[in-house]
């Protein structure tokens, strides 16, 4: 049965996870390893993601959770994963061969694509993380190791703080990362905003309700600092121009301003967020918020307006 954890991000209950046996899927480890990457479902070969580790008993069974059952294991924390198009979770527990009370839990969350896996990761990553070289990016803290690779967000944790346990956690992480993507890279959208003046580790992907608006979704945003002022830049990449137009229609409706639905510069008077500057280019919306400096506003609007559609 899954154990409780001291990590409040991972779960919310105070003793043990609440599990409904009628909805939990148990899968025996087959020890089979197939081609790298996920099949259409994690259920196919779950054991391949849980390697043999010296000094540790592999999970006797892997628990698989779906959108219908995720709430059973992480309660209120499930909402974060749902917001990033959660598909499946693999959950397995290793036990020390020297002390059965010492355990490591590995959780593999499959989300709705690499950008959304990064999105969940970006919401839980601390502002000053201690990075580890695993996956696209990962970090460690006492008793935890989190990273993302391909379309998955992986969380490994233990109550034990020994060097032996930490090394075992790193081995598990590298095994999963290599299976998912031997040559991991950040999603392309991460590189669409300027690097200069960006606050390190401030980048995040907001899948829904960007700036509190249900009509704005799929936004990549970062914090910047210039002249003692912090502000935000963002980019929203849609499938086509029409989706950009519809977002602007809704935004103008919200602001009560007269709409000018041409590609180019738009300034929205957002009563919740102040002035939001937007540049519509092809299938993308670039912009700023929390930026009061008029000169910097013009600088970034010009920068975004000079971007050629399709780049």
The 8 nearest C-alpha neighbors of each residue, nearest first, counted from 0:
[[1, 2, 16, 18, 15, 92, 62, 3],
 [2, 0, 16, 3, 15, 92, 91, 72],
 [3, 1, 15, 0, 4, 16, 14, 104],
 [2, 4, 15, 14, 16, 1, 5, 13],
 [5, 3, 6, 2, 10, 158, 9, 7],
 [4, 6, 7, 3, 158, 9, 10, 13],
 [5, 7, 4, 8, 9, 10, 156, 143],
 [8, 6, 9, 10, 11, 5, 4, 12],
 [9, 7, 6, 10, 76, 11, 123, 5],
 [8, 10, 7, 6, 73, 76, 11, 4],
 [11, 9, 73, 7, 8, 12, 76, 74],
 [10, 12, 7, 74, 73, 13, 75, 76],
 [13, 11, 14, 10, 16, 15, 3, 74],
 [14, 12, 11, 15, 3, 16, 4, 10],
 [13, 15, 3, 12, 16, 2, 4, 17],
 [16, 14, 3, 2, 17, 12, 13, 1],
 [15, 17, 72, 18, 3, 1, 12, 2],
 [18, 16, 71, 72, 15, 19, 12, 74],
 [19, 17, 71, 20, 16, 72, 23, 22],
 [20, 18, 21, 22, 23, 71, 17, 68],
 [19, 21, 23, 22, 18, 24, 25, 17],
 [20, 22, 19, 23, 24, 18, 68, 25],
 [23, 21, 20, 19, 24, 68, 18, 67],
 [22, 24, 20, 21, 19, 25, 64, 62],
 [25, 23, 63, 62, 22, 26, 64, 20],
 [24, 26, 62, 61, 60, 23, 27, 63],
 [25, 27, 61, 60, 28, 62, 24, 63],
 [28, 26, 60, 29, 61, 59, 25, 46],
 [29, 27, 46, 30, 60, 26, 59, 61],
 [28, 30, 31, 46, 27, 44, 47, 45],
 [31, 29, 46, 28, 47, 32, 50, 44],
 [30, 32, 29, 47, 46, 33, 44, 28],
 [31, 33, 47, 30, 34, 44, 46, 48],
 [34, 32, 35, 31, 47, 44, 36, 178],
 [33, 35, 36, 32, 178, 37, 38, 179],
 [36, 34, 178, 179, 33, 37, 180, 177],
 [37, 35, 179, 178, 34, 180, 38, 149],
 [38, 36, 39, 41, 40, 35, 179, 34],
 [37, 39, 40, 41, 36, 43, 44, 42],
 [38, 40, 37, 41, 43, 42, 36, 86],
 [41, 39, 38, 42, 43, 37, 87, 86],
 [40, 42, 43, 45, 37, 38, 44, 87],
 [41, 43, 40, 45, 44, 63, 26, 89],
 [42, 44, 41, 40, 45, 38, 39, 37],
 [45, 43, 46, 42, 47, 41, 31, 32],
 [44, 46, 47, 42, 41, 48, 43, 61],
 [47, 45, 28, 30, 48, 49, 44, 29],
 [46, 48, 32, 31, 49, 45, 30, 44],
 [47, 49, 46, 175, 45, 50, 174, 178],
 [48, 50, 46, 47, 51, 171, 57, 91],
 [51, 49, 48, 52, 47, 171, 174, 57],
 [50, 52, 57, 53, 49, 55, 56, 171],
 [53, 51, 55, 50, 54, 167, 57, 56],
 [54, 52, 55, 51, 167, 56, 96, 95],
 [53, 55, 96, 95, 52, 56, 97, 94],
 [56, 54, 95, 96, 94, 52, 53, 93],
 [55, 57, 94, 93, 96, 95, 58, 54],
 [56, 58, 93, 51, 59, 55, 94, 49],
 [59, 57, 92, 93, 60, 91, 56, 61],
 [58, 60, 57, 27, 28, 61, 56, 92],
 [61, 59, 27, 58, 26, 28, 25, 62],
 [60, 62, 91, 26, 90, 25, 27, 63],
 [61, 63, 90, 25, 24, 89, 26, 91],
 [64, 62, 89, 24, 88, 90, 61, 25],
 [63, 65, 88, 69, 68, 87, 62, 89],
 [64, 66, 87, 68, 67, 69, 86, 88],
 [67, 65, 69, 68, 86, 85, 87, 64],
 [66, 68, 65, 69, 70, 64, 22, 71],
 [69, 67, 65, 70, 71, 64, 66, 22],
 [70, 68, 71, 64, 66, 65, 72, 67],
 [69, 71, 74, 68, 73, 72, 77, 75],
 [72, 70, 18, 69, 68, 17, 74, 73],
 [71, 73, 70, 16, 69, 74, 17, 18],
 [74, 72, 10, 70, 76, 77, 71, 75],
 [73, 75, 70, 76, 77, 72, 71, 11],
 [76, 74, 77, 78, 73, 11, 70, 10],
 [77, 75, 78, 73, 74, 79, 10, 9],
 [78, 76, 75, 80, 79, 70, 73, 74],
 [77, 79, 81, 76, 80, 82, 75, 70],
 [80, 78, 82, 77, 81, 76, 83, 119],
 [79, 81, 83, 82, 85, 77, 78, 84],
 [80, 82, 78, 85, 84, 83, 79, 77],
 [83, 81, 79, 80, 84, 78, 206, 207],
 [84, 82, 80, 81, 115, 85, 206, 110],
 [83, 85, 111, 81, 110, 82, 86, 80],
 [84, 86, 110, 81, 80, 83, 111, 87],
 [87, 85, 110, 109, 65, 66, 84, 111],
 [88, 86, 65, 109, 64, 108, 85, 66],
 [87, 89, 108, 64, 107, 63, 109, 90],
 [88, 90, 63, 107, 106, 62, 61, 108],
 [91, 89, 106, 62, 61, 105, 63, 88],
 [92, 90, 61, 105, 58, 104, 62, 106],
 [91, 93, 104, 58, 103, 105, 94, 102],
 [94, 92, 103, 57, 58, 102, 56, 55],
 [95, 93, 102, 56, 55, 99, 101, 96],
 [94, 96, 55, 98, 97, 101, 99, 102],
 [95, 97, 55, 54, 98, 56, 94, 99],
 [98, 96, 95, 99, 54, 55, 101, 94],
 [99, 97, 95, 100, 101, 96, 94, 102],
 [98, 100, 101, 95, 94, 96, 97, 102],
 [99, 101, 98, 102, 94, 95, 97, 159],
 [102, 100, 99, 95, 98, 94, 159, 103],
 [101, 103, 94, 93, 95, 157, 100, 104],
 [104, 102, 157, 93, 92, 156, 94, 105],
 [103, 105, 92, 156, 155, 91, 93, 157],
 [106, 104, 155, 91, 154, 90, 92, 103],
 [105, 107, 90, 154, 89, 153, 155, 108],
 [108, 106, 153, 89, 88, 152, 109, 151],
 [109, 107, 88, 152, 151, 87, 153, 110],
 [108, 110, 151, 87, 86, 150, 88, 85],
 [111, 109, 85, 86, 116, 84, 150, 112],
 [110, 112, 84, 115, 85, 83, 86, 150],
 [111, 113, 150, 115, 114, 110, 116, 149],
 [114, 112, 150, 116, 149, 115, 117, 186],
 [115, 113, 117, 116, 112, 186, 118, 204],
 [116, 114, 118, 117, 83, 113, 112, 111],
 [117, 115, 113, 118, 150, 151, 119, 110],
 [116, 118, 120, 114, 115, 119, 121, 113],
 [117, 119, 204, 115, 121, 116, 120, 203],
 [120, 118, 122, 116, 121, 117, 115, 83],
 [119, 121, 117, 118, 123, 122, 124, 116],
 [122, 120, 118, 203, 124, 119, 123, 117],
 [123, 121, 119, 120, 124, 118, 203, 204],
 [122, 124, 120, 121, 125, 119, 8, 118],
 [123, 125, 121, 122, 120, 126, 128, 138],
 [126, 124, 128, 127, 123, 200, 122, 121],
 [125, 127, 200, 128, 124, 201, 199, 123],
 [128, 126, 125, 129, 200, 199, 124, 130],
 [129, 127, 125, 130, 138, 126, 124, 139],
 [128, 130, 138, 139, 131, 127, 140, 137],
 [129, 131, 138, 137, 128, 139, 132, 136],
 [132, 130, 138, 137, 133, 139, 129, 136],
 [131, 133, 137, 130, 136, 134, 138, 135],
 [132, 134, 137, 131, 173, 136, 135, 176],
 [135, 133, 148, 176, 136, 147, 146, 183],
 [134, 136, 183, 184, 148, 147, 185, 133],
 [137, 135, 134, 146, 133, 147, 132, 138],
 [136, 138, 146, 131, 145, 130, 133, 134],
 [139, 137, 130, 131, 129, 145, 144, 128],
 [138, 140, 144, 143, 129, 130, 145, 131],
 [139, 141, 143, 142, 144, 138, 129, 128],
 [142, 140, 143, 160, 139, 144, 158, 157],
 [141, 143, 157, 156, 160, 158, 140, 159],
 [144, 142, 156, 140, 155, 139, 141, 145],
 [143, 145, 139, 155, 138, 154, 156, 140],
 [144, 146, 154, 137, 138, 153, 155, 139],
 [147, 145, 137, 153, 136, 134, 152, 138],
 [146, 148, 152, 134, 151, 153, 135, 136],
 [149, 147, 134, 135, 151, 150, 176, 179],
 [148, 150, 113, 151, 179, 180, 147, 183],
 [151, 149, 113, 112, 116, 110, 109, 148],
 [152, 150, 109, 116, 108, 148, 149, 147],
 [151, 153, 147, 108, 116, 107, 146, 120],
 [152, 154, 107, 146, 145, 106, 147, 108],
 [155, 153, 145, 106, 105, 144, 107, 156],
 [156, 154, 105, 144, 143, 104, 145, 106],
 [157, 155, 143, 142, 104, 103, 144, 154],
 [156, 158, 103, 142, 159, 102, 104, 143],
 [157, 159, 142, 160, 156, 4, 102, 5],
 [160, 158, 157, 161, 101, 142, 164, 102],
 [159, 161, 142, 158, 141, 162, 164, 165],
 [162, 160, 164, 163, 159, 165, 166, 142],
 [161, 163, 165, 164, 166, 160, 167, 159],
 [164, 162, 166, 161, 165, 167, 160, 168],
 [163, 165, 167, 161, 166, 162, 168, 159],
 [164, 166, 162, 168, 167, 163, 169, 161],
 [167, 165, 169, 163, 168, 164, 162, 170],
 [166, 168, 170, 164, 165, 169, 163, 171],
 [167, 169, 165, 171, 166, 170, 172, 164],
 [170, 168, 172, 166, 167, 171, 173, 165],
 [169, 171, 167, 173, 172, 168, 174, 166],
 [172, 170, 174, 168, 169, 173, 167, 175],
 [171, 173, 169, 175, 170, 174, 176, 168],
 [174, 172, 176, 170, 175, 171, 133, 177],
 [173, 175, 171, 177, 172, 176, 170, 178],
 [176, 174, 178, 172, 173, 177, 48, 179],
 [175, 177, 173, 134, 179, 178, 174, 180],
 [178, 176, 181, 174, 180, 175, 179, 173],
 [179, 177, 35, 175, 176, 180, 36, 174],
 [178, 180, 36, 176, 177, 35, 149, 175],
 [179, 181, 177, 183, 182, 178, 176, 149],
 [182, 180, 177, 183, 178, 179, 176, 35],
 [183, 181, 180, 184, 177, 135, 134, 176],
 [184, 182, 135, 180, 134, 181, 148, 185],
 [185, 183, 135, 186, 182, 148, 134, 187],
 [184, 186, 135, 187, 189, 183, 188, 117],
 [187, 185, 188, 189, 114, 184, 113, 190],
 [186, 188, 189, 190, 185, 191, 184, 114],
 [187, 189, 191, 190, 186, 219, 236, 114],
 [190, 188, 187, 191, 186, 185, 192, 219],
 [191, 189, 188, 192, 187, 193, 186, 194],
 [192, 190, 188, 189, 193, 187, 234, 310],
 [191, 193, 190, 194, 189, 233, 234, 232],
 [194, 192, 195, 191, 197, 190, 196, 232],
 [195, 193, 197, 196, 192, 190, 198, 191],
 [194, 196, 197, 193, 223, 198, 192, 224],
 [197, 195, 223, 224, 194, 198, 225, 193],
 [198, 196, 223, 195, 194, 222, 199, 224],
 [199, 197, 223, 222, 201, 196, 200, 224],
 [198, 200, 201, 197, 202, 126, 127, 222],
 [201, 199, 202, 126, 198, 127, 128, 125],
 [200, 202, 221, 199, 222, 198, 203, 126],
 [203, 201, 221, 200, 220, 222, 204, 121],
 [204, 202, 121, 220, 219, 118, 221, 201],
 [203, 205, 219, 118, 218, 206, 220, 121],
 [206, 204, 218, 207, 217, 209, 219, 118],
 [205, 207, 217, 216, 83, 204, 218, 82],
 [208, 206, 216, 209, 205, 217, 213, 82],
 [209, 207, 213, 212, 211, 215, 216, 210],
 [208, 210, 211, 215, 212, 216, 207, 205],
 [211, 209, 212, 208, 272, 215, 271, 213],
 [210, 212, 208, 209, 213, 215, 271, 207],
 [211, 213, 208, 214, 215, 210, 209, 207],
 [214, 212, 208, 215, 207, 211, 216, 209],
 [213, 215, 212, 246, 216, 249, 208, 250],
 [216, 214, 209, 213, 212, 208, 246, 207],
 [217, 215, 207, 206, 209, 218, 208, 214],
 [216, 218, 206, 235, 205, 207, 219, 236],
 [219, 217, 235, 205, 216, 234, 204, 220],
 [218, 220, 204, 234, 233, 203, 205, 235],
 [221, 219, 233, 203, 232, 202, 218, 204],
 [222, 220, 202, 201, 231, 232, 203, 233],
 [221, 223, 231, 198, 201, 230, 197, 232],
 [224, 222, 197, 198, 230, 196, 229, 231],
 [223, 225, 229, 228, 196, 227, 230, 198],
 [224, 226, 228, 227, 196, 229, 223, 230],
 [227, 225, 228, 224, 229, 292, 295, 196],
 [226, 228, 225, 224, 229, 230, 223, 292],
 [229, 227, 225, 224, 226, 230, 290, 223],
 [228, 230, 224, 223, 225, 222, 227, 231],
 [229, 231, 289, 290, 223, 222, 288, 224],
 [232, 230, 222, 288, 287, 221, 223, 289],
 [231, 233, 287, 286, 220, 221, 222, 288],
 [234, 232, 220, 286, 219, 285, 287, 218],
 [233, 235, 285, 219, 284, 218, 286, 236],
 [236, 234, 218, 284, 283, 217, 219, 237],
 [235, 237, 283, 282, 234, 284, 238, 217],
 [238, 236, 282, 239, 283, 242, 235, 243],
 [237, 239, 282, 236, 242, 240, 241, 283],
 [240, 238, 282, 237, 241, 242, 243, 281],
 [241, 239, 282, 243, 242, 281, 244, 238],
 [240, 242, 244, 243, 239, 245, 282, 238],
 [241, 243, 245, 244, 240, 239, 237, 246],
 [244, 242, 246, 240, 241, 245, 282, 247],
 [243, 245, 241, 247, 242, 246, 248, 240],
 [246, 244, 248, 242, 247, 243, 241, 249],
 [247, 245, 243, 249, 244, 248, 214, 250],
 [246, 248, 250, 244, 249, 245, 251, 243],
 [249, 247, 245, 251, 246, 250, 244, 252],
 [250, 248, 252, 246, 247, 251, 253, 245],
 [249, 251, 247, 253, 252, 248, 246, 254],
 [252, 250, 254, 248, 253, 256, 249, 258],
 [253, 251, 249, 255, 250, 254, 248, 256],
 [252, 254, 250, 251, 255, 249, 269, 256],
 [255, 253, 251, 256, 252, 268, 269, 250],
 [254, 256, 252, 253, 251, 257, 268, 250],
 [257, 255, 254, 251, 258, 252, 268, 267],
 [256, 258, 259, 255, 251, 252, 254, 260],
 [257, 259, 251, 260, 256, 248, 252, 247],
 [260, 258, 261, 257, 265, 251, 248, 262],
 [259, 261, 258, 244, 262, 247, 248, 265],
 [262, 260, 259, 263, 279, 244, 264, 265],
 [263, 261, 279, 280, 260, 264, 278, 281],
 [262, 264, 279, 278, 261, 280, 304, 265],
 [263, 265, 278, 277, 279, 266, 262, 300],
 [266, 264, 277, 276, 278, 267, 263, 279],
 [267, 265, 276, 275, 277, 268, 274, 264],
 [268, 266, 275, 269, 274, 276, 265, 254],
 [267, 269, 274, 254, 273, 270, 275, 266],
 [268, 270, 273, 272, 271, 267, 274, 254],
 [271, 269, 273, 272, 268, 254, 274, 253],
 [270, 272, 269, 273, 210, 211, 268, 274],
 [273, 271, 269, 270, 274, 288, 289, 210],
 [274, 272, 269, 270, 271, 268, 275, 289],
 [273, 275, 268, 267, 269, 276, 288, 272],
 [276, 274, 288, 267, 287, 266, 273, 277],
 [275, 277, 266, 286, 287, 265, 267, 274],
 [278, 276, 286, 265, 285, 264, 266, 284],
 [277, 279, 264, 285, 263, 284, 286, 265],
 [278, 280, 284, 262, 263, 283, 277, 281],
 [281, 279, 283, 308, 262, 282, 284, 278],
 [282, 280, 308, 240, 283, 279, 309, 239],
 [281, 283, 240, 239, 237, 236, 280, 243],
 [284, 282, 236, 280, 235, 281, 237, 279],
 [283, 285, 279, 235, 234, 278, 280, 277],
 [286, 284, 234, 278, 277, 233, 303, 283],
 [285, 287, 277, 276, 233, 232, 278, 234],
 [286, 288, 232, 276, 231, 275, 233, 290],
 [287, 289, 275, 290, 231, 230, 274, 232],
 [290, 288, 230, 231, 291, 273, 287, 272],
 [289, 291, 230, 288, 292, 287, 296, 231],
 [292, 290, 293, 289, 296, 295, 274, 288],
 [291, 293, 295, 294, 290, 296, 228, 297],
 [294, 292, 296, 295, 291, 297, 290, 298],
 [295, 293, 297, 296, 292, 298, 299, 291],
 [294, 296, 298, 292, 297, 293, 299, 290],
 [297, 295, 293, 294, 298, 299, 300, 292],
 [296, 298, 300, 294, 295, 299, 301, 293],
 [299, 297, 295, 301, 296, 300, 302, 294],
 [298, 300, 302, 301, 296, 297, 303, 295],
 [299, 301, 297, 303, 302, 298, 304, 296],
 [302, 300, 304, 298, 299, 303, 297, 305],
 [301, 303, 299, 305, 300, 304, 298, 306],
 [302, 304, 300, 306, 305, 301, 299, 278],
 [305, 303, 301, 306, 302, 300, 278, 263],
 [306, 304, 303, 302, 301, 307, 300, 280],
 [307, 305, 303, 304, 308, 302, 310, 280],
 [306, 308, 310, 305, 309, 280, 304, 281],
 [309, 307, 281, 280, 310, 306, 282, 283],
 [308, 310, 307, 281, 282, 280, 306, 283],
 [309, 308, 307, 306, 191, 281, 283, 280]]
